[in-house]
Amino acid sequence: MRFGLAILLVLLLPASALAVGQGEAELSGGFGLAVTLQGENRAGAQAEMRLLRGLSDSWAARLGLQTAWYPADGGTPSAHVTTQAVGLTWAADMLNLVPFADLGIIVADIRGGGVAARQSLGGQLGVGADYLLSRHFTVSLLARVDYFAFRLAGGHATRPTQLTLALDLGRTF
């Protein structure tokens, strides 16, 4: 009962000034794991950078750049996926832990993997948490799903999906 009351109290408290606040910016980047769900599932490595600009204590605008590399696997050649994203991030401060959700629109350049290069437009959904090391430094764990829904140019019209898990280090300005 006490645990449920504590959770309810935390959820009802307004966002504090610990996350990216109104008028502040945060730049973060890191490395992680990527998994593609097209045909045979393949795992690879990814790197990302994101820039947040606080719109309020809970909402931030987000720009992101992410690149994933999938090594050759048997008869399938290596592949490379680069995405650029624009979106919104909602965060809820809980002491030094700040859970958040991302929603965005992405443009992707997909090359390799045995198919012709193609560019796609799609959506991005992510969840994660920032751990505030200090007022200006954060460590983030972030999981995202990228769905490349529409072919813009090149290649065939498959709709691959990509899952990523990243550990980022960030600086708030």
C-alpha positions in Angstrom: 0.0 0.0 0.0 2.8 2.4 0.9 4.6 1.6 -2.4 1.4 2.3 -4.4 0.9 5.6 -2.5 4.6 6.6 -3.2 4.1 5.9 -6.9 0.9 7.9 -7.0 2.6 10.8 -5.3 5.5 10.8 -7.7 3.2 10.7 -10.7 1.1 13.6 -9.4 4.1 15.9 -8.7 4.8 18.5 -11.4 8.0 18.1 -13.4 11.0 19.7 -11.6 13.8 21.8 -13.0 16.2 18.9 -13.2 15.5 17.7 -16.8 16.0 19.9 -19.9 13.9 22.9 -18.9 12.3 25.6 -21.0 15.0 27.4 -23.1 17.7 24.9 -22.2 19.4 22.5 -24.7 21.0 19.1 -24.3 23.4 17.4 -26.7 23.9 13.7 -26.2 25.4 10.8 -28.2 26.5 7.2 -27.8 26.7 3.7 -29.1 24.6 0.6 -28.9 23.0 -2.4 -30.5 20.8 -2.5 -33.6 18.5 -5.2 -34.9 16.9 -5.3 -38.3 13.6 -7.1 -38.8 13.6 -7.6 -42.6 13.6 -11.2 -43.8 16.1 -12.8 -41.4 16.7 -10.8 -38.2 20.3 -9.4 -38.1 22.2 -7.7 -35.3 24.7 -4.9 -35.7 26.2 -1.8 -34.1 24.8 1.7 -34.0 25.8 5.2 -33.1 23.6 8.2 -32.5 23.4 11.9 -31.5 20.4 13.8 -30.4 19.8 17.5 -29.6 16.9 18.4 -27.3 15.6 22.0 -26.9 13.3 22.5 -23.9 9.8 23.8 -24.7 8.6 23.4 -21.1 9.7 21.5 -18.1 8.1 18.3 -19.5 8.3 18.7 -23.4 11.3 19.1 -25.6 11.8 19.3 -29.4 14.2 16.7 -30.7 16.6 16.4 -33.6 18.4 13.1 -34.1 21.0 11.4 -36.3 21.5 7.7 -36.1 23.6 5.3 -38.1 23.6 1.5 -37.9 25.9 -1.1 -39.5 25.0 -4.7 -40.0 27.9 -7.1 -40.9 27.8 -9.6 -43.7 26.0 -12.8 -42.6 26.4 -15.9 -44.7 25.3 -15.0 -48.2 23.9 -11.6 -47.2 26.3 -8.7 -47.7 26.7 -6.0 -45.0 24.2 -3.2 -44.8 24.2 0.4 -43.5 21.2 2.5 -42.4 21.4 6.2 -41.6 18.4 8.0 -40.2 17.6 11.7 -39.5 14.8 12.4 -37.1 12.7 15.3 -35.9 10.2 14.9 -33.1 9.0 15.6 -29.5 10.2 14.2 -26.2 8.1 14.1 -23.1 9.9 13.6 -19.7 8.8 13.2 -16.1 11.4 14.0 -13.4 11.7 11.6 -10.5 14.7 12.7 -8.4 17.8 11.8 -10.5 15.9 9.4 -12.8 14.0 11.0 -15.7 11.9 8.5 -17.8 11.0 9.8 -21.2 9.2 8.9 -24.4 10.1 10.0 -28.0 7.9 10.3 -31.0 9.3 11.4 -34.4 9.4 11.4 -38.1 12.5 9.9 -39.8 14.1 10.0 -43.2 16.4 7.0 -43.8 19.1 6.1 -46.3 19.4 2.3 -46.5 22.3 0.7 -48.4 23.6 -2.8 -48.8 22.2 -6.0 -47.6 21.9 -7.4 -51.1 19.4 -4.8 -52.4 19.6 -1.5 -54.2 20.1 1.7 -52.2 16.9 3.3 -51.2 15.6 6.3 -49.2 12.5 5.9 -47.0 10.2 8.0 -44.8 8.8 6.6 -41.6 8.1 6.9 -37.9 10.1 6.5 -34.8 9.0 5.5 -31.3 11.3 5.4 -28.3 11.4 5.0 -24.5 14.2 5.5 -22.1 15.5 7.1 -19.0 18.1 9.7 -18.2 20.1 9.4 -15.0 21.2 12.9 -13.9 24.9 12.6 -12.8 24.9 16.4 -12.1 22.9 19.4 -13.2 24.7 19.4 -16.6 25.6 15.8 -17.3 23.3 12.8 -18.0 23.6 9.1 -18.9 20.7 7.8 -20.9 19.5 4.3 -21.8 17.3 4.5 -24.9 15.3 1.9 -26.9 13.8 2.8 -30.2 11.7 1.3 -33.0 12.2 2.8 -36.5 9.5 1.8 -39.1 10.4 2.8 -42.7 6.8 3.0 -44.1 7.2 4.8 -47.4 9.8 4.4 -50.1 10.9 7.9 -51.3 13.5 6.8 -53.9 15.5 3.8 -55.2 15.3 0.1 -54.3 12.2 -2.0 -53.9 9.3 -1.1 -51.7 10.0 -3.3 -48.6 9.1 -1.8 -45.3 12.0 -2.8 -42.9 11.8 -2.2 -39.2 14.8 -1.5 -37.0 15.2 -1.8 -33.2 18.0 0.0 -31.4 19.3 0.1 -27.9 21.8 2.8 -27.0 23.7 4.1 -24.0 24.3 7.9 -24.3 26.2 10.5 -22.5 24.7 14.0 -22.6 25.6 17.6 -21.6 22.9 20.2 -20.8 23.5 23.8 -21.7 
